[in-house]
Amino acid sequence: MSLEALRARLPDYARDLKLNLGSLATEPVLDTQKLAGTFIASAIASRNAEVIRALVAEFGPKLSPEALTAAKAAAAIMGMNNIYYRFTHLVGGDYPGLPAKLRMNVIGKPGVEKVDFELWSLAVSAINGCGMCMESHEKVVKHGGVSTEQVQAAVRIAAVVHAVAGVLDAEEALAA
């Protein structure tokens, strides 16, 4: 499935999402690797098989095998970290001071430029709603030279991809 086929699957009430998906696919403030990796990590974080297949088919060929693996890894590791760190942040108490005791080796050696991996992690953290993780990753990418506009573009991609996944899930549930 292509990006255009995915857009065609969206119902009329999601026209804004269809338009946003199309315009974000060519977002000029992000280089190809940042753009493609953000789409793929966001698709995986959104957990809709149709969205994942379409966006990996569309953007996967624009990434090196290492970058594609890193985008998948960003979604995977943030799926774990966002839950854990959201818990420690919201519950507080002694939890934030305890060692996580969770393996996170991919963060130290993601296989791509650190700033790209961090941007993808930021987008996934936005989808998963972990404020502590968003603040941490935003700080790293800004320190690494990513502009405010680039951060905003990545989060806009995450927001639209997640909304598209939600609409398709809803349509499937209503059709059953």
C-alpha positions in Angstrom: 0.0 0.0 0.0 1.2 3.5 -0.9 0.8 6.8 0.9 -1.8 7.8 -1.7 -3.7 4.5 -1.1 -3.6 5.2 2.6 -4.9 8.7 2.1 -7.7 7.3 -0.1 -8.8 5.0 2.7 -9.6 8.0 4.9 -13.3 8.9 5.1 -14.6 12.3 4.3 -14.8 13.4 7.9 -11.0 13.0 8.1 -10.3 15.2 5.1 -8.0 17.4 7.1 -5.9 14.4 8.1 -5.8 13.4 4.4 -4.5 16.8 3.4 -2.1 17.0 6.3 -0.7 13.6 5.6 0.0 14.7 2.0 1.6 17.9 2.9 3.8 16.5 5.7 5.1 13.8 3.3 7.1 16.5 1.6 7.8 18.7 4.7 10.7 20.9 3.6 12.3 21.7 7.0 13.3 18.1 7.6 16.0 16.3 5.6 15.0 12.9 4.0 16.4 10.8 6.9 14.7 12.8 9.6 11.4 12.9 7.7 11.3 9.2 6.7 12.4 8.0 10.1 9.8 10.2 11.9 7.0 8.7 9.7 8.1 5.2 10.3 8.7 5.5 14.1 5.4 7.3 14.4 3.5 4.6 12.4 4.9 1.8 14.6 4.0 3.8 17.7 0.5 4.2 16.4 0.0 0.4 16.3 -2.1 0.2 13.2 -1.0 -2.5 10.8 -2.3 -0.7 7.7 -0.6 2.5 8.6 2.7 0.7 9.4 2.7 -1.2 6.1 1.8 1.9 4.0 4.3 4.2 5.7 7.2 1.7 5.7 6.5 1.0 2.1 6.5 4.7 1.3 9.4 5.9 3.5 11.5 2.7 4.1 13.2 2.9 0.7 14.4 6.4 1.5 16.4 5.2 4.5 19.5 3.1 4.7 19.0 -0.4 6.3 20.7 1.0 9.4 18.4 4.0 9.6 15.3 1.9 9.0 16.4 -0.4 11.9 17.1 2.7 14.1 13.6 4.2 13.4 12.0 0.8 14.4 14.3 0.7 17.5 13.2 4.3 18.5 9.6 3.1 18.5 10.5 0.0 20.4 12.6 1.5 23.1 10.2 4.4 23.6 7.3 2.0 23.9 9.0 0.8 27.0 10.6 4.0 28.3 7.5 6.2 27.9 5.5 3.9 30.2 8.2 3.6 32.8 9.2 7.2 32.9 5.7 8.5 32.7 5.0 6.4 35.8 8.0 7.7 37.7 7.1 11.2 36.8 3.4 11.1 37.7 3.7 8.9 40.8 6.8 10.6 42.2 7.9 9.6 45.6 11.0 7.4 45.7 10.5 6.0 42.1 12.3 8.8 40.2 15.5 8.2 42.2 15.6 4.4 41.7 17.7 2.9 38.9 15.4 1.9 36.0 17.1 -1.5 35.6 15.9 -1.7 32.0 18.3 -2.2 29.1 18.5 0.8 26.8 21.7 0.1 24.9 20.2 1.3 21.6 20.0 4.8 22.9 23.8 4.9 23.2 24.5 3.3 19.9 21.4 3.7 17.6 23.3 3.1 14.3 22.5 6.6 13.0 23.2 10.2 13.9 22.3 10.6 17.5 20.2 13.7 16.8 18.0 11.8 14.3 17.4 8.9 16.7 16.5 11.5 19.4 14.1 13.3 17.1 12.3 10.0 16.3 12.2 9.2 20.0 10.7 12.6 20.6 7.9 12.0 18.1 7.1 8.6 19.6 7.2 10.1 23.1 4.6 12.7 21.9 2.3 9.9 20.7 2.8 8.0 24.0 2.2 11.1 26.1 5.3 11.0 28.2 6.1 14.6 29.2 9.3 13.8 30.9 10.6 12.0 27.8 9.5 14.8 25.5 11.3 17.4 27.5 14.5 15.2 27.7 14.5 14.4 23.9 13.6 18.0 22.9 16.6 19.3 25.0 19.0 16.8 23.3 17.8 17.6 19.7 17.9 21.4 20.3 21.4 21.1 21.7 22.3 19.0 18.6 21.2 21.8 16.3 17.7 20.9 15.4 15.5 24.0 15.0 12.2 24.7 16.7 10.5 24.4 13.3 12.1 20.9 12.8 10.9 19.8 16.2 7.4 21.1 15.4 7.4 19.3 12.1 8.3 16.0 13.7 5.6 16.3 16.3 3.1 17.4 13.6 3.9 14.2 11.7 3.5 12.1 14.9 0.1 13.8 15.5 -1.2 13.2 12.0 0.0 9.6 11.8 -1.5 8.8 15.1 -4.8 10.4 14.2 -4.9 8.5 10.9 -4.3 5.3 12.7 -7.2 6.1 15.1 -9.6 6.9 12.3 -8.8 3.6 10.5 -9.2 1.7 13.7 -12.5 3.3 14.3 -13.7 2.7 10.7 -12.7 -1.0 11.0 -14.6 -1.3 14.3 -17.7 0.3 12.9 -17.7 -1.9 9.8 -17.5 -5.1 11.9 
